[in-house]
Structure formats: structure tokens, C-alpha cells
Amino acid sequence: MSAVPDNVINLLWSVASTDPAKPAVSVIIPVVADNEVLSRLLDRLWSLPAPPDEIVIIDGGASAGCRSLARRFRCVYVGTRAGRGHQLHAGALRASGDVLWFLHADAEPAVGSVELIRGRHLTGAPGGFFSFRFTGPSTWYKRLLARLINWRTRFGIPYGDQGLFVARGAYDAVGGFADTPLFEEVPLVRALRKIGGFTRLPADIGVSPRRWERDGWLWRSIGNRLLALAYLLGVPPQRLARRYQPLGPMEFRTDEDSW
């Protein structure tokens, strides 16, 4: 992992809380040239009844537009090399909150998310995640797949699109995200579950269906499961990433989905 992000604009001071009853929540968003969806997410986050205390944007595309958005929405901007694991860890190093909440740029967090995260943190849990829900019009196959994903994460690994959040101390203790092009969250979640208390919150997070819509719902789901199986069998993430089909220049070339 890189020790220090290489291009940082500090727009906020440390937000670490001095009130034990109200832990500070830092949102960390890795992005590469996806400014339109990022703008919607930032607007949504700051409009929450209880907004986060800090938002850190980790730009892997050296985008002037992304930098401008960070200034407009009063965020911390970090420019670094692309790669979700590297970007997430760089953001965690820069964030100053008591709880680190990692979001994809196209996420739709629920209204009470920050309060739920604070409440879970106050129980002493190392972190947690949200229930999976597809955004857009509701259909039977969206509901079915979301239900299967939520069932799987009772025993398996929740991926990054489910809004993982981690206590600062727990994140540092287990070593953070892996600097790999796929499945960067797997070692982190496994370590947190060994601590105990890393479970799902009673609220959902909206996940964009655009990859499934492009590839077909069945084929995308099968492909994701085959990637996960290969990873469990020991195939290196770097090799698996060459098999992964991205959306295009607006999408991370090293992203994976929940199912």
C-alpha cells in the first residue's frame, strides 16, 4: 500500500469527534471520470438529515472536473493512481473521522444511514454494511437477485457496493484494503468478521444495475460468481482482472459486483 497520497487538496480540518456519543463519519469515494454520478451522490450526502462529517474523493483520473466538484461540495480531494484497492486505502489514510464509510460513486444511500452507522459504532462493533437494493424501476428479477445477494452475505463476503463502513481503529489494526485490481475488500472483511460484530444494518443502499443491463442479468450474475469461485480457488486477482469486462472509459477497469 502507498503510505501517502500524492496529490491532496485539504479543504477541511480534522473532523475526529471530541464527543464520544457522536462519532465522526468520513465518507470515502473512489472515482475515475464519473463526475455526473459523483455529483448526484455528493448532493444526496450533504442533503441527508444527518450528513457525514467529511467526504474524501479519491480521483484516479487526474480530472479537473472532479477537482472542481470537490471544491464545490466542500470535500477533500486526493489525486492518485487508478485502482480501487489503492484508491480506497489512500482515502482511508487521508480521512480523519472515527468511522470510515466507503461508497461507490453511483451509490444511493438511505436517508438514515449516518445515524445507523454511528449507532452501530457505539455498540463497539468494528463495522458493517447495508442491504443490497437495485436502483431504478422495481422488477421481479431485480428483487429476486437482491434477495439472493442479501442471503449470500449472511455467510459470504459483502462487496464494496454494499457501503462497507469500518471503525478507524479496526481498519488500522487489520491492515485495510488489499492493493489488488479485484476483490480488494475480501481480506479486510474476513479480518473484521474474525473480530466479531461485522454484520448488516437494517437499511438498504441503492446499487446501479447498469452492468447487469449491459451484459444481461443472467450472464452478469454467472460471470461474477465464476470470478469469485476462481478467486477462492487461488487464481491471482491480477489475472482475473484481465477477464473482467468493464463498462468503458467511464468505469473502473478493475471493479467487481456483488453477485
Secondary structure, 3 states (H helix, E strand, C coil): CCCCCCEEECCCCCCCCCCCCCCCEEEEEEECCCHHHHHHHHHHHHCCCCCCCEEEEEECCCCHHHHHHHHHCCCEEEECCCCHHHHHHHHHHHCCCCEEEECCCCCEECCCHHHHHHHHHHCCCCEEEEEEEECCCCCHHHHHHHHHHHHHCCCCCCCHHHCCEEEHHHHHHHCCCCCCCCCCCHHHHHHHHHHCCCEEEEEEEEECCHHHHHHCHHHHHHHHHHHHHHHHCCCCHHHHHCCCCCCCCCCCCCCCCCC
